[in-house]
Amino acid sequence: MKINEVETLVGITKKNIRFYEAEGLLSPQRNRENGYRTYSDEDVAILRQIKLLRKLGLPLSEIRSIQQGTITLDDGLRRHLVVLERQKENLEQASGLCQRLSREAVQLSQLDGAFWLEEMNRLEREGAAFLDQQKNDVRESPRGAMISTAVMIGLMLAVMAIMIWGYFTDPIPLGVLAVLELIPLAVIAGVLLALRQRLRDIGRGELDEASKY
């Protein structure tokens, strides 16, 4: 079956499927006539297993180890249970602190951030782990991508200028020059397309899309 059919059947996107293939979790056969991937019932079953384990929160590395037989499914699930228990304890700590704050019934203007941050630090020293959302509170600046693009375009324009200068100092057939000029032009076009896509990703805050899988 084709990837569109698998997408509908399993309920995960084509992007997910290709990502799992790139990670070595799935190896569909290719049609010898057209080179397209052909997915079997076994591939569908594997994708359903991956979907189940990912929804439970197992990392890809653990799923890979289970598939390869390095660890058993039972071992992987037991190890993950330890992680879940730790997360449960952390959530209970956060819930308890939220309840204490709520009981204070203060307005934001009266909230003593320094006191409560120190209280959180105390709990963390005792083993608690609170969510660190600051690392997500950033948006990548497009400046770096634009500077890189400008540098590359500048280099390509310099190459084109050198070619034209060489044509007048040591003439070559005009047709050859035109073909040679197409190479840096193609690079410039590719760089601009890449910049356009990167700016779209930055605008949506997709700093590392693969990490979401």
C-alpha distance (Angstrom), angle and dihedral (degrees) to the residues before:
residue distance angle dihedral
M1 . . .
K2 3.80 . .
I3 3.79 126.7 .
N4 3.83 91.9 -106.6
E5 3.79 89.7 58.3
V6 3.80 91.6 47.6
E7 3.79 90.4 49.2
T8 3.80 90.7 56.1
L9 3.80 94.5 40.2
V10 3.81 97.9 49.8
G11 3.80 98.7 29.6
I12 3.80 98.7 -126.6
T13 3.78 127.8 113.3
K14 3.79 127.8 -100.8
K15 3.80 86.8 -116.2
N16 3.80 89.4 58.4
I17 3.78 92.0 48.1
R18 3.80 93.8 50.0
F19 3.79 90.2 46.0
Y20 3.79 91.9 54.4
E21 3.79 89.0 48.7
A22 3.81 90.5 51.8
E23 3.81 88.8 49.9
G24 3.80 90.6 53.8
L25 3.80 95.3 -114.6
L26 3.81 93.2 117.2
S27 3.81 131.4 32.9
P28 3.81 112.2 -174.9
Q29 3.79 120.3 -174.6
R30 3.79 122.0 -109.1
N31 3.78 124.8 -127.3
R32 3.82 106.9 -113.0
E33 3.80 92.1 -146.7
N34 3.81 100.4 53.6
G35 3.81 104.7 8.4
Y36 3.83 93.0 -122.4
R37 3.79 120.2 141.4
T38 3.78 115.3 -101.5
Y39 3.79 116.9 -157.3
S40 3.78 121.4 -150.3
D41 3.79 130.9 -156.7
E42 3.81 86.7 -100.3
D43 3.81 90.4 56.5
V44 3.79 89.4 51.3
A45 3.82 90.2 50.5
I46 3.82 90.7 50.2
L47 3.80 91.4 49.7
R48 3.79 90.4 51.4
Q49 3.81 89.4 51.3
I50 3.80 90.4 50.1
K51 3.80 91.6 47.6
L52 3.81 91.3 50.3
L53 3.80 94.7 48.5
R54 3.81 93.1 44.1
K55 3.82 91.1 50.8
L56 3.80 86.7 53.7
G57 3.79 87.6 53.7
L58 3.80 101.8 -109.9
P59 3.81 111.5 154.9
L60 3.79 119.6 -118.8
S61 3.80 91.3 -113.2
E62 3.81 90.7 59.8
I63 3.80 92.6 47.1
R64 3.80 89.4 50.5
S65 3.80 91.2 50.7
I66 3.80 90.6 50.2
Q67 3.81 91.5 49.5
Q68 3.80 91.6 48.9
G69 3.80 92.2 48.2
T70 3.80 93.7 -118.6
I71 3.79 87.2 126.5
T72 3.78 131.0 11.2
L73 3.78 124.2 -112.5
D74 3.80 88.5 -110.8
D75 3.81 91.5 53.3
G76 3.79 91.5 49.1
L77 3.80 93.0 49.2
R78 3.80 93.1 46.7
R79 3.79 90.9 50.7
H80 3.79 90.0 48.8
L81 3.79 91.0 49.8
V82 3.80 88.4 60.5
V83 3.82 89.1 53.6
L84 3.81 91.6 47.8
E85 3.80 91.8 49.5
R86 3.79 89.8 52.2
Q87 3.80 90.3 49.1
K88 3.80 89.8 48.4
E89 3.80 91.0 53.6
N90 3.81 90.6 48.6
L91 3.80 91.1 50.3
E92 3.78 90.4 49.5
Q93 3.81 89.6 52.5
A94 3.81 90.6 49.7
S95 3.81 90.8 45.8
G96 3.80 91.1 50.7
L97 3.80 92.2 50.5
C98 3.82 90.8 48.3
Q99 3.81 89.6 52.2
R100 3.80 91.3 50.5
L101 3.80 90.5 50.2
S102 3.80 90.8 47.6
R103 3.80 91.7 51.7
E104 3.79 89.1 55.7
A105 3.83 86.7 63.8
V106 3.78 93.0 -159.8
Q107 3.78 129.4 153.6
L108 3.79 119.9 -113.4
S109 3.80 90.5 -106.7
Q110 3.83 88.6 59.6
L111 3.81 96.9 44.6
D112 3.82 110.9 120.4
G113 3.78 99.8 -143.7
A114 3.81 94.0 178.4
F115 3.82 92.8 55.5
W116 3.79 95.2 47.9
L117 3.80 93.3 43.6
E118 3.79 88.4 54.8
E119 3.80 88.6 49.5
M120 3.81 89.2 52.7
N121 3.80 89.8 48.6
R122 3.80 89.1 53.0
L123 3.79 91.9 51.6
E124 3.81 90.7 46.9
R125 3.79 90.2 53.2
E126 3.80 86.4 54.9
G127 3.80 90.7 54.3
A128 3.80 105.6 -86.6
A129 3.81 120.0 133.7
F130 3.78 120.0 -156.2
L131 3.80 126.1 -164.0
D132 3.79 114.3 -84.4
Q133 3.77 102.6 -149.4
Q134 3.81 96.3 160.5
K135 3.80 90.5 85.1
N136 3.81 87.7 63.0
D137 3.80 93.8 45.9
V138 3.78 94.0 85.7
R139 3.75 135.9 91.5
E140 3.74 119.8 -155.7
S141 3.79 114.6 -118.5
P142 3.81 116.1 -123.1
R143 3.80 89.5 -141.3
G144 3.81 94.5 93.6
A145 3.79 93.7 50.5
M146 3.80 92.1 46.4
I147 3.81 93.2 48.9
S148 3.81 91.5 49.7
T149 3.79 90.1 49.3
A150 3.80 92.3 48.6
V151 3.82 91.4 50.2
M152 3.81 92.4 49.8
I153 3.81 92.9 46.9
G154 3.80 89.6 48.2
L155 3.80 90.9 52.9
M156 3.79 92.2 48.6
L157 3.81 92.0 48.9
A158 3.79 88.8 50.5
V159 3.81 90.0 52.3
M160 3.80 90.1 50.5
A161 3.81 90.9 49.3
I162 3.80 91.2 50.7
M163 3.80 90.1 50.6
I164 3.80 91.6 51.9
W165 3.82 91.2 46.7
G166 3.79 89.3 50.2
Y167 3.79 90.1 51.0
F168 3.78 91.8 58.8
T169 3.81 95.4 42.4
D170 3.81 97.4 42.6
P171 3.81 106.5 13.4
I172 3.78 119.6 -139.4
P173 3.80 126.7 -179.1
L174 3.80 110.3 -67.5
G175 3.80 90.6 -129.8
V176 3.79 91.1 57.4
L177 3.81 90.4 49.8
A178 3.81 90.6 50.7
V179 3.81 91.4 52.0
L180 3.81 91.7 47.7
E181 3.81 90.7 49.3
L182 3.80 89.8 55.1
I183 3.81 91.0 65.1
P184 3.84 98.0 65.3
L185 3.82 89.2 38.0
A186 3.80 89.3 56.7
V187 3.81 90.2 48.7
I188 3.82 90.7 50.8
A189 3.81 90.9 50.1
G190 3.81 91.2 49.6
V191 3.80 92.1 48.6
L192 3.81 91.6 50.3
L193 3.80 91.5 49.9
A194 3.80 90.4 49.5
L195 3.82 90.0 49.5
R196 3.80 90.8 50.5
Q197 3.81 91.6 52.7
R198 3.80 92.2 44.9
L199 3.79 92.1 51.9
R200 3.80 89.2 51.2
D201 3.81 90.5 51.6
I202 3.80 92.1 48.1
G203 3.78 90.0 48.5
R204 3.79 90.4 55.4
G205 3.80 91.4 44.0
E206 3.83 92.4 -117.2
L207 3.82 96.5 150.2
D208 3.80 94.3 156.7
E209 3.76 112.9 5.3
A210 3.78 96.1 178.6
S211 3.76 91.3 60.2
K212 3.80 89.0 66.3
Y213 3.80 92.2 67.5
